[in-house]
Each structure stands twice: as structure tokens, then as C-alpha cells.
Amino acid sequence: MRQTLRDCLLDFSPACAALDHWLTRHPTCKTIATYSALPGEVDLTLISSQHPNRRWVYPKVAGNHLTFHHASFLEPGAFGILEPSAGSREVPLQEIDAFLCPGLAFDLLGNRLGRGLGFYDRLLSQARPDALKIGICFPFQIVSDLFHETHDVKMDQVLY
């Protein structure tokens, strides 16, 4: 059996393969909030290109909160993270069906350890109640308990 380039690339990261499978099982999730990976985070660039029927939106730091935008071009922004270029169209939070969230660690209950500035927790607390929150990580980032705080927003599922 001949393996396609897509299969080879998705095999490289179990989290990418799990996300590819998750997207197939959730066809009604049309607008997906993704992220530009930092070192130590799962890079989802190939996944978005494999699912062009979805609307992929990227975060942009605006003061002490995140906004999401259509991005035809990403450029270094706050903290050196690639984000949508100036003038990109903002997507209202209420239009986002699923949020793919990076983290330093996740536990088996869906708790997430971020980088400490609270950007994702503030954002996710304002998302639609039915919007899915999906943690994305490598297997070594799964821990037994994160001792979460009251303001921490739990993930609906963690893919690794």
C-alpha cells in the first residue's frame, strides 16, 4: 500500500493525526481558531492546509486580550509570535465553533497550564457555550494533575 505525503506528514505528530481524525468526526465545526506554534508546541500548519473547507482563524494580541482574524499572511507580532497582518479582518468570537489551544501541560481532566498571562482563559470564558475547546500537545505534556485555579477554563478534550 502506497502512503501519501499527507499520511507521512501526519504520522510525524500523533497530535496532528488525532486532530485530523477529530476534524473528520466534527464536520459541523466550520470556523476553527488555531494558533502559530512556539517552540515546544505542536505545529498545526499542515492540518489547516489539509482541511481547506474550514475557515481557519489565527489569534492576534490586542492589549491584554486576543482577537481572531482571517490570515492570508502571518507576521511577527506581540512576543515574537506569528499573527495575522495589520488590516486582517477580525472574526467575531461568536462565529468560532472550536478553539485549538496550545499549552505547556494538560491533565487528564482537561485542565490546561498556559504561559501565565491568561490570554486564553480570558478569551475562552467569553466563547459561545457550545464552542469546543480542544487542547493540543505532545504526549510528554500530559500530567496527572495540574491543580487548576478558579479562573482556568477547562478543555472539552485534549489531543496528543
N, C-alpha and C positions, 0 to 999 in steps of 0.2 A: 504494500500500500504506500502510495506516494504522499508525503506530508507537504502541505502548502507552507509558504513563507509565513502566513498568518499563524498557523499551528506552531511553527518553530518559535516565533517570537512570543506567543502567549505562553508556551511551555517554559520560557525563561523565568517568568514570575508566576508562582502559584496564585498570588493575589489577582493578577491580571486575568488569568484563566478563570478564577472564581467570579470575577466581575463580569467577564464575557458571558458566562453561563447565567449569572443573575440578570443581566440585561435581556437575555433571550427569554427568561421566565417572566419578565415585567414589561411587556410591550406597551402598556399604558403610560409608563414613565417616559414622557416625551422631552421634557426640559430637565437636563441634568446639570447640576452645579459640580464642577470638577475643580482641580487645583493644579498649579505648577509645582512640581516636586522640588523639594530642597534635598540636599544630600541626606541620605538615610531614610527617605520616603519613597514609596512605590511610585514610579513614573507611569502615568496613565495615558501618555501621548498616543500610543498605538491603539489603545481601546477606542478613543474618540474617532480616530480615522477608520476603524473597523465598523463603526455604527453611525454612518453619515445621516441616517434617517432621524436621529435625535438632534435636539438643539442643545449644544454644549455651551455652557457659560462659565466664565472664569472670575475669580474674586479680584477686587481692587480695593486697596486700603484707602479709606476716606476718613481722615482724623483717627478716631478710636473705634471705628466700625468698618465692616466690609460691605461692599456693594457688588453685585454681579453684573457682568456685561458680556455681550456678544464680542467675540475677539477674532478678527481676521489676522491680527498681528499682536504679538506679545513683546513687551519691552521691560527692561529692569525698572522696578518701581520701589515702593517702600521696602526697606530691609533687604534690597537687592533681589527680591523675588520677581520673577516674570509675571506681568499682569497686563490686562488689556491696555492698548494705547489710548492716549488722550483723545477724547471725542468719540470713543466707542459707545454704543447705545446701551444704557442701563436696562436691565431686565427686572421688573418688579418682583419682589420676594414671593408674592402670592402666585406667581406663574411657575415657580420651580417645584417640580414633582419629587425630586430626590437630590440629596446633598451627599457627595462623596467627600469624606473628611479624613485628612491625614492626622497623625498623632505620634507622640513619642512612645506611647504604650496604650494598650487596651486590656480590659479584663473580660472574663467570660460572661459577665452580667451586662456588658455593653458600655461600661464606663470608659472614658477617654481621658488621657493625660495629654494636654496640649503643650504649647511652648510658654504658657504662663501669662499671656497678655489678655486672654479672654475673648478674642475676636470671634471665634466660632461659637462659644457659649452664648454670647450676646445675640449673634445672628440667629442661631437655631432656636432660641427662645421666642423669636418673633415669626418663625416659619409657620406655614399652614399646619394645622394639627395632623392632617393626613400626609404631609410631605415626609418621605422616608429619609432617615439619617443612617448612612452606611459608613462605618469606619473601614479604612483601608490600611493594611500594614503587612509587614513581614512576619512570619511565624515567631521569630525570636522576640517580637514586641508584645506578645501575649503574656500576661502575668495573671496570677491567681486573684489578686485583689488590689484595687487602686485607692481605696479609702477616699472616695469622692466627697465633694463638698456640695452643699445645697444648691448652689448656682450652676453646677455642672449639668450639662444636657447629655442624657444617655443616648447611645446609638440604638437603632432598631435591630441592627445586625452588624457584625464585624466580619470582613472578608480578609483572609490571609493565606 
